[in-house]
Amino acid sequence: MKEFDVIERFFNCKSYQRKDVIQGIGDDCAITRVPDGLNLATTTDTLISGVHFPIDTAPEAIAHKALAVNLSDLAAMGAEPAWFSLSLSLPSVDEAWLDAFSKSLFELAEYYSIQLIGGDTVNGPLSITITAQGFVPQEHALIRSGAMPGDLIYVTGTLGDAGIGLGILQGKHDVSQHCADYLVNRLNYPAPRLLAGTALRRIASACIDLSDGLVSDIKHILKASQCGAKIQVDKLPLSVALKEAVEVEDAYQSALSAGDDYELLFTVSEEQKGNLDIALASANISVTCIGQLTGLKEKLELRYEDEPYQVQRSGFEHFA
């Protein structure tokens, strides 16, 4: 199959259709409409075989993760997803692979009401680049620079699952099948916290999604907001499967530095705590308070109960 045959068979007209897309796939550019009173949030992520996922990962998981990590970025800004474009590099045309990939991609796209509006397909090493766009009310985007000393630090969901899931695939951990299934699925099928992001718009002072590890990612907030932070490691939320799969020390190290969790880390002032509890209760969102911001600029302090705690590595970073 040639390039345009691939586009027509596997991607054109299969996506969720939105009324704000004037011209989608088929022209040199897509044409879209941004509603009054909203700003456009845009994010791009590239996933490369052997770097962001093992080379034998199922196409369904690759497609899900490629879109989900972009949706997670939109969630961290409090944006609602609208459109995305896809650039797909393929070593060859494998019709069964493309069929599974596209079905999984569009299942997630339809669930979150986001439409594929364009992109490109090329011959080369397997990689997927997605640019996603969403709407956020003017003056109410979640950013990294709004935090203040004294703000409480929260995370959604549980941490460390994806890191141990990757270790299982790499043969580093020998665990029971039910734990392995759960942890590997957390790696391959992250759940973007879009509902939490929109609920936090007028409540959180800063927000970021956890892609490279908590220790690495929180430093972006500390730098942007010129704050320090004290994290209570023993307060980090750990899943039952994670605690069953590895020793508690390995679980906390994974929660701090492994990455790929795609949960939200956000800060809330003491004055907004009551509003946070109300918003989360109505949305059925699980969050955990893990620490507090300090006035010590960019200083991150980790403590386990009453003792200082050392993390073995700071998180993932390209070119490090």
FIDOKE-296316 format. One record per residue (C-alpha): x, y, z; residue number from 1. Coordinates in steps of 0.2 Angstrom, whole numbers, plus 2048, in hexadecimal, padded with zeros to 3 digits. Layout:
<recs>
<rec><u>X</u><v>Y</v><w>Z</w><resi>NUM</resi></rec>
...
</recs>
This chain:
<recs>
<rec><u>800</u><v>800</v><w>800</w><resi>1</resi></rec>
<rec><u>806</u><v>812</v><w>7FC</w><resi>2</resi></rec>
<rec><u>805</u><v>821</v><w>808</w><resi>3</resi></rec>
<rec><u>7F4</u><v>827</v><w>803</w><resi>4</resi></rec>
<rec><u>7ED</u><v>816</v><w>802</w><resi>5</resi></rec>
<rec><u>7F2</u><v>814</v><w>815</w><resi>6</resi></rec>
<rec><u>7EA</u><v>825</v><w>819</w><resi>7</resi></rec>
<rec><u>7DA</u><v>821</v><w>810</w><resi>8</resi></rec>
<rec><u>7D8</u><v>810</v><w>817</w><resi>9</resi></rec>
<rec><u>7DD</u><v>811</v><w>829</w><resi>10</resi></rec>
<rec><u>7DB</u><v>824</v><w>82E</w><resi>11</resi></rec>
<rec><u>7D0</u><v>82E</v><w>823</w><resi>12</resi></rec>
<rec><u>7BE</u><v>830</v><w>828</w><resi>13</resi></rec>
<rec><u>7C0</u><v>824</v><w>837</w><resi>14</resi></rec>
<rec><u>7C2</u><v>831</v><w>844</w><resi>15</resi></rec>
<rec><u>7B5</u><v>839</v><w>850</w><resi>16</resi></rec>
<rec><u>7AD</u><v>848</v><w>846</w><resi>17</resi></rec>
<rec><u>7AC</u><v>859</v><w>84E</w><resi>18</resi></rec>
<rec><u>7A2</u><v>867</v><w>848</w><resi>19</resi></rec>
<rec><u>7B0</u><v>874</v><w>84B</w><resi>20</resi></rec>
<rec><u>7BB</u><v>86B</v><w>83E</w><resi>21</resi></rec>
<rec><u>7B8</u><v>875</v><w>82E</w><resi>22</resi></rec>
<rec><u>7C4</u><v>86B</v><w>823</w><resi>23</resi></rec>
<rec><u>7CD</u><v>85B</v><w>829</w><resi>24</resi></rec>
<rec><u>7D7</u><v>84E</v><w>821</w><resi>25</resi></rec>
<rec><u>7D9</u><v>850</v><w>80E</w><resi>26</resi></rec>
<rec><u>7E1</u><v>862</v><w>80C</w><resi>27</resi></rec>
<rec><u>7F2</u><v>869</v><w>80F</w><resi>28</resi></rec>
<rec><u>7EB</u><v>870</v><w>820</w><resi>29</resi></rec>
<rec><u>7DD</u><v>86D</v><w>82B</w><resi>30</resi></rec>
<rec><u>7D1</u><v>87C</v><w>82F</w><resi>31</resi></rec>
<rec><u>7C9</u><v>87D</v><w>840</w><resi>32</resi></rec>
<rec><u>7BF</u><v>889</v><w>84A</w><resi>33</resi></rec>
<rec><u>7C3</u><v>88E</v><w>85C</w><resi>34</resi></rec>
<rec><u>7B4</u><v>893</v><w>866</w><resi>35</resi></rec>
<rec><u>7B2</u><v>8A5</v><w>86E</w><resi>36</resi></rec>
<rec><u>7B9</u><v>8A6</v><w>87F</w><resi>37</resi></rec>
<rec><u>7C5</u><v>898</v><w>87E</w><resi>38</resi></rec>
<rec><u>7D7</u><v>897</v><w>87A</w><resi>39</resi></rec>
<rec><u>7E0</u><v>889</v><w>871</w><resi>40</resi></rec>
<rec><u>7EC</u><v>87D</v><w>87A</w><resi>41</resi></rec>
<rec><u>7F8</u><v>873</v><w>86F</w><resi>42</resi></rec>
<rec><u>804</u><v>865</v><w>873</w><resi>43</resi></rec>
<rec><u>80F</u><v>859</v><w>869</w><resi>44</resi></rec>
<rec><u>817</u><v>849</v><w>86E</w><resi>45</resi></rec>
<rec><u>822</u><v>83C</v><w>865</w><resi>46</resi></rec>
<rec><u>823</u><v>82A</v><w>869</w><resi>47</resi></rec>
<rec><u>831</u><v>820</v><w>862</w><resi>48</resi></rec>
<rec><u>833</u><v>80D</v><w>862</w><resi>49</resi></rec>
<rec><u>840</u><v>807</v><w>86E</w><resi>50</resi></rec>
<rec><u>840</u><v>817</v><w>877</w><resi>51</resi></rec>
<rec><u>82E</u><v>81B</v><w>87D</w><resi>52</resi></rec>
<rec><u>828</u><v>809</v><w>87B</w><resi>53</resi></rec>
<rec><u>830</u><v>7F8</v><w>879</w><resi>54</resi></rec>
<rec><u>831</u><v>7F3</v><w>867</w><resi>55</resi></rec>
<rec><u>825</u><v>7E4</v><w>869</w><resi>56</resi></rec>
<rec><u>817</u><v>7EF</v><w>870</w><resi>57</resi></rec>
<rec><u>806</u><v>7EB</v><w>869</w><resi>58</resi></rec>
<rec><u>800</u><v>7F8</v><w>85C</w><resi>59</resi></rec>
<rec><u>7F0</u><v>7FB</v><w>867</w><resi>60</resi></rec>
<rec><u>7FB</u><v>800</v><w>875</w><resi>61</resi></rec>
<rec><u>806</u><v>80B</v><w>86B</w><resi>62</resi></rec>
<rec><u>7F7</u><v>815</v><w>863</w><resi>63</resi></rec>
<rec><u>7EE</u><v>817</v><w>874</w><resi>64</resi></rec>
<rec><u>7FE</u><v>81D</v><w>87D</w><resi>65</resi></rec>
<rec><u>803</u><v>829</v><w>86E</w><resi>66</resi></rec>
<rec><u>7F2</u><v>832</v><w>870</w><resi>67</resi></rec>
<rec><u>7F0</u><v>830</v><w>883</w><resi>68</resi></rec>
<rec><u>801</u><v>839</v><w>887</w><resi>69</resi></rec>
<rec><u>7FB</u><v>848</v><w>87D</w><resi>70</resi></rec>
<rec><u>7EA</u><v>848</v><w>885</w><resi>71</resi></rec>
<rec><u>7F3</u><v>848</v><w>896</w><resi>72</resi></rec>
<rec><u>7FC</u><v>858</v><w>891</w><resi>73</resi></rec>
<rec><u>7EC</u><v>860</v><w>88D</w><resi>74</resi></rec>
<rec><u>7E5</u><v>85A</v><w>89E</w><resi>75</resi></rec>
<rec><u>7F4</u><v>862</v><w>8A7</w><resi>76</resi></rec>
<rec><u>7EE</u><v>873</v><w>89F</w><resi>77</resi></rec>
<rec><u>7DC</u><v>870</v><w>8A3</w><resi>78</resi></rec>
<rec><u>7D8</u><v>86F</v><w>891</w><resi>79</resi></rec>
<rec><u>7CA</u><v>865</v><w>888</w><resi>80</resi></rec>
<rec><u>7D0</u><v>85B</v><w>879</w><resi>81</resi></rec>
<rec><u>7CA</u><v>860</v><w>868</w><resi>82</resi></rec>
<rec><u>7D6</u><v>85B</v><w>859</w><resi>83</resi></rec>
<rec><u>7E6</u><v>852</v><w>856</w><resi>84</resi></rec>
<rec><u>7F1</u><v>84E</v><w>847</w><resi>85</resi></rec>
<rec><u>7FC</u><v>83F</v><w>845</w><resi>86</resi></rec>
<rec><u>80D</u><v>83C</v><w>83D</w><resi>87</resi></rec>
<rec><u>811</u><v>82A</v><w>83B</w><resi>88</resi></rec>
<rec><u>821</u><v>823</v><w>836</w><resi>89</resi></rec>
<rec><u>821</u><v>810</v><w>831</w><resi>90</resi></rec>
<rec><u>82F</u><v>804</v><w>82B</w><resi>91</resi></rec>
<rec><u>822</u><v>7FB</v><w>820</w><resi>92</resi></rec>
<rec><u>80F</u><v>7FA</v><w>81D</w><resi>93</resi></rec>
<rec><u>809</u><v>7ED</v><w>828</w><resi>94</resi></rec>
<rec><u>7F6</u><v>7ED</v><w>825</w><resi>95</resi></rec>
<rec><u>7F2</u><v>7E2</v><w>835</w><resi>96</resi></rec>
<rec><u>7FC</u><v>7EE</v><w>840</w><resi>97</resi></rec>
<rec><u>7F4</u><v>7FD</v><w>838</w><resi>98</resi></rec>
<rec><u>7E3</u><v>7F7</v><w>83B</w><resi>99</resi></rec>
<rec><u>7E6</u><v>7F3</v><w>84D</w><resi>100</resi></rec>
<rec><u>7EF</u><v>804</v><w>84F</w><resi>101</resi></rec>
<rec><u>7E2</u><v>80E</v><w>847</w><resi>102</resi></rec>
<rec><u>7D3</u><v>806</v><w>850</w><resi>103</resi></rec>
<rec><u>7DB</u><v>809</v><w>861</w><resi>104</resi></rec>
<rec><u>7DF</u><v>81B</v><w>85D</w><resi>105</resi></rec>
<rec><u>7CE</u><v>81F</v><w>858</w><resi>106</resi></rec>
<rec><u>7C6</u><v>816</v><w>866</w><resi>107</resi></rec>
<rec><u>7CF</u><v>822</v><w>872</w><resi>108</resi></rec>
<rec><u>7CC</u><v>831</v><w>867</w><resi>109</resi></rec>
<rec><u>7B9</u><v>82D</v><w>867</w><resi>110</resi></rec>
<rec><u>7B9</u><v>82B</v><w>87A</w><resi>111</resi></rec>
<rec><u>7C0</u><v>83C</v><w>87C</w><resi>112</resi></rec>
<rec><u>7B7</u><v>845</v><w>86D</w><resi>113</resi></rec>
<rec><u>7C7</u><v>849</v><w>864</w><resi>114</resi></rec>
<rec><u>7C9</u><v>849</v><w>851</w><resi>115</resi></rec>
<rec><u>7D7</u><v>845</v><w>846</w><resi>116</resi></rec>
<rec><u>7D9</u><v>853</v><w>83A</w><resi>117</resi></rec>
<rec><u>7E9</u><v>850</v><w>831</w><resi>118</resi></rec>
<rec><u>7FB</u><v>849</v><w>831</w><resi>119</resi></rec>
<rec><u>808</u><v>840</v><w>827</w><resi>120</resi></rec>
<rec><u>80E</u><v>82E</v><w>824</w><resi>121</resi></rec>
<rec><u>820</u><v>82A</v><w>81F</w><resi>122</resi></rec>
<rec><u>82B</u><v>81B</v><w>81D</w><resi>123</resi></rec>
<rec><u>838</u><v>81A</v><w>82B</w><resi>124</resi></rec>
<rec><u>83B</u><v>813</v><w>83C</w><resi>125</resi></rec>
<rec><u>82B</u><v>811</v><w>846</w><resi>126</resi></rec>
<rec><u>826</u><v>821</v><w>84F</w><resi>127</resi></rec>
<rec><u>816</u><v>82A</v><w>853</w><resi>128</resi></rec>
<rec><u>815</u><v>83D</v><w>855</w><resi>129</resi></rec>
<rec><u>804</u><v>845</v><w>85A</w><resi>130</resi></rec>
<rec><u>7FF</u><v>857</v><w>85C</w><resi>131</resi></rec>
<rec><u>7F0</u><v>859</v><w>866</w><resi>132</resi></rec>
<rec><u>7E6</u><v>869</v><w>869</w><resi>133</resi></rec>
<rec><u>7D8</u><v>86D</v><w>875</w><resi>134</resi></rec>
<rec><u>7CE</u><v>87C</v><w>87C</w><resi>135</resi></rec>
<rec><u>7D1</u><v>885</v><w>88D</w><resi>136</resi></rec>
<rec><u>7C7</u><v>894</v><w>894</w><resi>137</resi></rec>
<rec><u>7D0</u><v>8A4</v><w>892</w><resi>138</resi></rec>
<rec><u>7DA</u><v>8A8</v><w>8A2</w><resi>139</resi></rec>
<rec><u>7D6</u><v>897</v><w>8AA</w><resi>140</resi></rec>
<rec><u>7E4</u><v>88C</v><w>8A2</w><resi>141</resi></rec>
<rec><u>7EE</u><v>882</v><w>8AF</w><resi>142</resi></rec>
<rec><u>800</u><v>887</v><w>8AE</w><resi>143</resi></rec>
<rec><u>810</u><v>883</v><w>8B8</w><resi>144</resi></rec>
<rec><u>815</u><v>894</v><w>8BE</w><resi>145</resi></rec>
<rec><u>806</u><v>898</v><w>8C9</w><resi>146</resi></rec>
<rec><u>80B</u><v>88E</v><w>8D9</w><resi>147</resi></rec>
<rec><u>80F</u><v>897</v><w>8E9</w><resi>148</resi></rec>
<rec><u>818</u><v>891</v><w>8F9</w><resi>149</resi></rec>
<rec><u>80C</u><v>889</v><w>905</w><resi>150</resi></rec>
<rec><u>802</u><v>881</v><w>8F7</w><resi>151</resi></rec>
<rec><u>7FE</u><v>86F</v><w>8F9</w><resi>152</resi></rec>
<rec><u>804</u><v>862</v><w>8ED</w><resi>153</resi></rec>
<rec><u>7F8</u><v>855</v><w>8E6</w><resi>154</resi></rec>
<rec><u>7F9</u><v>846</v><w>8D9</w><resi>155</resi></rec>
<rec><u>7EB</u><v>83D</v><w>8D1</w><resi>156</resi></rec>
<rec><u>7EA</u><v>82A</v><w>8D0</w><resi>157</resi></rec>
<rec><u>7F9</u><v>81F</v><w>8D5</w><resi>158</resi></rec>
<rec><u>80B</u><v>821</v><w>8D1</w><resi>159</resi></rec>
<rec><u>819</u><v>815</v><w>8CC</w><resi>160</resi></rec>
<rec><u>80F</u><v>808</v><w>8C3</w><resi>161</resi></rec>
<rec><u>815</u><v>80B</v><w>8B1</w><resi>162</resi></rec>
<rec><u>827</u><v>80B</v><w>8B6</w><resi>163</resi></rec>
<rec><u>826</u><v>7FA</v><w>8BE</w><resi>164</resi></rec>
<rec><u>81B</u><v>7F4</v><w>8AF</w><resi>165</resi></rec>
<rec><u>82A</u><v>7F9</v><w>8A3</w><resi>166</resi></rec>
<rec><u>835</u><v>7EF</v><w>8AF</w><resi>167</resi></rec>
<rec><u>82A</u><v>7E0</v><w>8AD</w><resi>168</resi></rec>
<rec><u>82B</u><v>7E1</v><w>89A</w><resi>169</resi></rec>
<rec><u>83E</u><v>7E2</v><w>89C</w><resi>170</resi></rec>
<rec><u>83F</u><v>7D3</v><w>8A7</w><resi>171</resi></rec>
<rec><u>845</u><v>7DC</v><w>8B6</w><resi>172</resi></rec>
<rec><u>836</u><v>7D7</v><w>8C1</w><resi>173</resi></rec>
<rec><u>82E</u><v>7C6</v><w>8C4</w><resi>174</resi></rec>
<rec><u>81C</u><v>7C9</v><w>8CA</w><resi>175</resi></rec>
<rec><u>80C</u><v>7C0</v><w>8CA</w><resi>176</resi></rec>
<rec><u>802</u><v>7C1</v><w>8BA</w><resi>177</resi></rec>
<rec><u>7F4</u><v>7CC</v><w>8C0</w><resi>178</resi></rec>
<rec><u>800</u><v>7D9</v><w>8C7</w><resi>179</resi></rec>
<rec><u>80A</u><v>7D8</v><w>8B6</w><resi>180</resi></rec>
<rec><u>7FA</u><v>7DB</v><w>8AC</w><resi>181</resi></rec>
<rec><u>7F5</u><v>7EA</v><w>8B6</w><resi>182</resi></rec>
<rec><u>806</u><v>7F2</v><w>8B7</w><resi>183</resi></rec>
<rec><u>80A</u><v>7EF</v><w>8A4</w><resi>184</resi></rec>
<rec><u>7F9</u><v>7F6</v><w>89F</w><resi>185</resi></rec>
<rec><u>7FC</u><v>806</v><w>8AA</w><resi>186</resi></rec>
<rec><u>80C</u><v>808</v><w>89F</w><resi>187</resi></rec>
<rec><u>804</u><v>804</v><w>88E</w><resi>188</resi></rec>
<rec><u>7F2</u><v>80C</v><w>891</w><resi>189</resi></rec>
<rec><u>7F4</u><v>81C</v><w>89B</w><resi>190</resi></rec>
<rec><u>7E4</u><v>825</v><w>8A0</w><resi>191</resi></rec>
<rec><u>7E5</u><v>837</v><w>89D</w><resi>192</resi></rec>
<rec><u>7DD</u><v>841</v><w>8AB</w><resi>193</resi></rec>
<rec><u>7D3</u><v>84D</v><w>8A1</w><resi>194</resi></rec>
<rec><u>7C4</u><v>84E</v><w>8AD</w><resi>195</resi></rec>
<rec><u>7D0</u><v>852</v><w>8BB</w><resi>196</resi></rec>
<rec><u>7D9</u><v>860</v><w>8B0</w><resi>197</resi></rec>
<rec><u>7C8</u><v>869</v><w>8AC</w><resi>198</resi></rec>
<rec><u>7C3</u><v>867</v><w>8BF</w><resi>199</resi></rec>
<rec><u>7D3</u><v>86F</v><w>8C5</w><resi>200</resi></rec>
<rec><u>7D2</u><v>87F</v><w>8B9</w><resi>201</resi></rec>
<rec><u>7CD</u><v>88B</v><w>8C6</w><resi>202</resi></rec>
<rec><u>7D4</u><v>882</v><w>8D5</w><resi>203</resi></rec>
<rec><u>7E6</u><v>87D</v><w>8D2</w><resi>204</resi></rec>
<rec><u>7F4</u><v>889</v><w>8D2</w><resi>205</resi></rec>
<rec><u>7FF</u><v>87F</v><w>8C7</w><resi>206</resi></rec>
<rec><u>7FF</u><v>86E</v><w>8BE</w><resi>207</resi></rec>
<rec><u>809</u><v>862</v><w>8B4</w><resi>208</resi></rec>
<rec><u>807</u><v>850</v><w>8AE</w><resi>209</resi></rec>
<rec><u>813</u><v>843</v><w>8B4</w><resi>210</resi></rec>
<rec><u>81C</u><v>83C</v><w>8A5</w><resi>211</resi></rec>
<rec><u>82E</u><v>83B</v><w>8AA</w><resi>212</resi></rec>
<rec><u>82D</u><v>838</v><w>8BD</w><resi>213</resi></rec>
<rec><u>826</u><v>842</v><w>8CB</w><resi>214</resi></rec>
<rec><u>838</u><v>848</v><w>8D1</w><resi>215</resi></rec>
<rec><u>83C</u><v>84E</v><w>8BF</w><resi>216</resi></rec>
<rec><u>82B</u><v>856</v><w>8BB</w><resi>217</resi></rec>
<rec><u>827</u><v>85F</v><w>8CB</w><resi>218</resi></rec>
<rec><u>838</u><v>868</v><w>8C9</w><resi>219</resi></rec>
<rec><u>82F</u><v>871</v><w>8BA</w><resi>220</resi></rec>
<rec><u>822</u><v>878</v><w>8C5</w><resi>221</resi></rec>
<rec><u>82F</u><v>87D</v><w>8D2</w><resi>222</resi></rec>
<rec><u>83A</u><v>886</v><w>8C5</w><resi>223</resi></rec>
<rec><u>82B</u><v>88F</v><w>8BD</w><resi>224</resi></rec>
<rec><u>823</u><v>894</v><w>8CD</w><resi>225</resi></rec>
<rec><u>833</u><v>897</v><w>8D6</w><resi>226</resi></rec>
<rec><u>82F</u><v>88C</v><w>8E5</w><resi>227</resi></rec>
<rec><u>836</u><v>87D</v><w>8EE</w><resi>228</resi></rec>
<rec><u>82C</u><v>86E</v><w>8F3</w><resi>229</resi></rec>
<rec><u>82C</u><v>861</v><w>901</w><resi>230</resi></rec>
<rec><u>825</u><v>850</v><w>8FC</w><resi>231</resi></rec>
<rec><u>820</u><v>843</v><w>908</w><resi>232</resi></rec>
<rec><u>826</u><v>833</v><w>8FF</w><resi>233</resi></rec>
<rec><u>81B</u><v>828</v><w>90B</w><resi>234</resi></rec>
<rec><u>80C</u><v>831</v><w>905</w><resi>235</resi></rec>
<rec><u>80E</u><v>82C</v><w>8F3</w><resi>236</resi></rec>
<rec><u>7FF</u><v>822</v><w>8ED</w><resi>237</resi></rec>
<rec><u>804</u><v>811</v><w>8E7</w><resi>238</resi></rec>
<rec><u>7F8</u><v>804</v><w>8DF</w><resi>239</resi></rec>
<rec><u>7F5</u><v>7F3</v><w>8E7</w><resi>240</resi></rec>
<rec><u>7FD</u><v>7EA</v><w>8D8</w><resi>241</resi></rec>
<rec><u>80D</u><v>7F5</v><w>8DA</w><resi>242</resi></rec>
<rec><u>80F</u><v>7F1</v><w>8EC</w><resi>243</resi></rec>
<rec><u>80C</u><v>7DE</v><w>8E9</w><resi>244</resi></rec>
<rec><u>818</u><v>7DE</v><w>8DA</w><resi>245</resi></rec>
<rec><u>828</u><v>7E6</v><w>8E2</w><resi>246</resi></rec>
<rec><u>830</u><v>7EB</v><w>8F3</w><resi>247</resi></rec>
<rec><u>829</u><v>7FB</v><w>8FA</w><resi>248</resi></rec>
<rec><u>83A</u><v>804</v><w>8F7</w><resi>249</resi></rec>
<rec><u>839</u><v>7FF</v><w>8E4</w><resi>250</resi></rec>
<rec><u>827</u><v>805</v><w>8E4</w><resi>251</resi></rec>
<rec><u>82B</u><v>816</v><w>8EB</w><resi>252</resi></rec>
<rec><u>83B</u><v>818</v><w>8E0</w><resi>253</resi></rec>
<rec><u>830</u><v>814</v><w>8D0</w><resi>254</resi></rec>
<rec><u>822</u><v>820</v><w>8D6</w><resi>255</resi></rec>
<rec><u>82F</u><v>82E</v><w>8D8</w><resi>256</resi></rec>
<rec><u>839</u><v>82C</v><w>8C8</w><resi>257</resi></rec>
<rec><u>833</u><v>81F</v><w>8BC</w><resi>258</resi></rec>
<rec><u>827</u><v>82A</v><w>8B2</w><resi>259</resi></rec>
<rec><u>81A</u><v>825</v><w>8A5</w><resi>260</resi></rec>
<rec><u>80C</u><v>826</v><w>8B2</w><resi>261</resi></rec>
<rec><u>803</u><v>835</v><w>8AA</w><resi>262</resi></rec>
<rec><u>7FA</u><v>83A</v><w>8BA</w><resi>263</resi></rec>
<rec><u>7F8</u><v>84C</v><w>8BE</w><resi>264</resi></rec>
<rec><u>803</u><v>855</v><w>8CB</w><resi>265</resi></rec>
<rec><u>7FB</u><v>865</v><w>8D1</w><resi>266</resi></rec>
<rec><u>7FC</u><v>872</v><w>8DF</w><resi>267</resi></rec>
<rec><u>7EE</u><v>87A</v><w>8E8</w><resi>268</resi></rec>
<rec><u>7ED</u><v>888</v><w>8F5</w><resi>269</resi></rec>
<rec><u>7E6</u><v>885</v><w>906</w><resi>270</resi></rec>
<rec><u>7D8</u><v>891</v><w>902</w><resi>271</resi></rec>
<rec><u>7D3</u><v>886</v><w>8F3</w><resi>272</resi></rec>
<rec><u>7D4</u><v>875</v><w>8FC</w><resi>273</resi></rec>
<rec><u>7C1</u><v>875</v><w>900</w><resi>274</resi></rec>
<rec><u>7BD</u><v>879</v><w>8EE</w><resi>275</resi></rec>
<rec><u>7C9</u><v>86B</v><w>8E9</w><resi>276</resi></rec>
<rec><u>7C0</u><v>85E</v><w>8F4</w><resi>277</resi></rec>
<rec><u>7AF</u><v>863</v><w>8ED</w><resi>278</resi></rec>
<rec><u>7B5</u><v>863</v><w>8DB</w><resi>279</resi></rec>
<rec><u>7BD</u><v>852</v><w>8DC</w><resi>280</resi></rec>
<rec><u>7AF</u><v>84A</v><w>8E6</w><resi>281</resi></rec>
<rec><u>7A2</u><v>84F</v><w>8D8</w><resi>282</resi></rec>
<rec><u>7AE</u><v>848</v><w>8CA</w><resi>283</resi></rec>
<rec><u>7B3</u><v>838</v><w>8D4</w><resi>284</resi></rec>
<rec><u>7C6</u><v>83C</v><w>8D2</w><resi>285</resi></rec>
<rec><u>7D2</u><v>834</v><w>8DE</w><resi>286</resi></rec>
<rec><u>7E1</u><v>840</v><w>8E3</w><resi>287</resi></rec>
<rec><u>7EE</u><v>83F</v><w>8F1</w><resi>288</resi></rec>
<rec><u>7F7</u><v>84D</v><w>8FA</w><resi>289</resi></rec>
<rec><u>809</u><v>849</v><w>8FA</w><resi>290</resi></rec>
<rec><u>811</u><v>859</v><w>900</w><resi>291</resi></rec>
<rec><u>812</u><v>86C</v><w>900</w><resi>292</resi></rec>
<rec><u>81C</u><v>87A</v><w>8F7</w><resi>293</resi></rec>
<rec><u>829</u><v>884</v><w>901</w><resi>294</resi></rec>
<rec><u>831</u><v>894</v><w>8FE</w><resi>295</resi></rec>
<rec><u>842</u><v>88C</v><w>8FB</w><resi>296</resi></rec>
<rec><u>844</u><v>890</v><w>8E8</w><resi>297</resi></rec>
<rec><u>845</u><v>880</v><w>8DE</w><resi>298</resi></rec>
<rec><u>84B</u><v>875</v><w>8ED</w><resi>299</resi></rec>
<rec><u>842</u><v>864</v><w>8ED</w><resi>300</resi></rec>
<rec><u>842</u><v>85B</v><w>8FE</w><resi>301</resi></rec>
<rec><u>83D</u><v>849</v><w>8FF</w><resi>302</resi></rec>
<rec><u>839</u><v>841</v><w>910</w><resi>303</resi></rec>
<rec><u>833</u><v>830</v><w>915</w><resi>304</resi></rec>
<rec><u>829</u><v>832</v><w>925</w><resi>305</resi></rec>
<rec><u>835</u><v>83D</v><w>92F</w><resi>306</resi></rec>
<rec><u>846</u><v>839</v><w>926</w><resi>307</resi></rec>
<rec><u>84E</u><v>840</v><w>916</w><resi>308</resi></rec>
<rec><u>84B</u><v>835</v><w>907</w><resi>309</resi></rec>
<rec><u>857</u><v>832</v><w>8F8</w><resi>310</resi></rec>
<rec><u>850</u><v>82E</v><w>8E6</w><resi>311</resi></rec>
<rec><u>85C</u><v>823</v><w>8DC</w><resi>312</resi></rec>
<rec><u>859</u><v>82C</v><w>8CC</w><resi>313</resi></rec>
<rec><u>850</u><v>83C</v><w>8C7</w><resi>314</resi></rec>
<rec><u>845</u><v>836</v><w>8B8</w><resi>315</resi></rec>
<rec><u>846</u><v>834</v><w>8A6</w><resi>316</resi></rec>
<rec><u>84E</u><v>841</v><w>89B</w><resi>317</resi></rec>
<rec><u>853</u><v>840</v><w>888</w><resi>318</resi></rec>
<rec><u>866</u><v>843</v><w>884</w><resi>319</resi></rec>
<rec><u>86A</u><v>842</v><w>897</w><resi>320</resi></rec>
</recs>
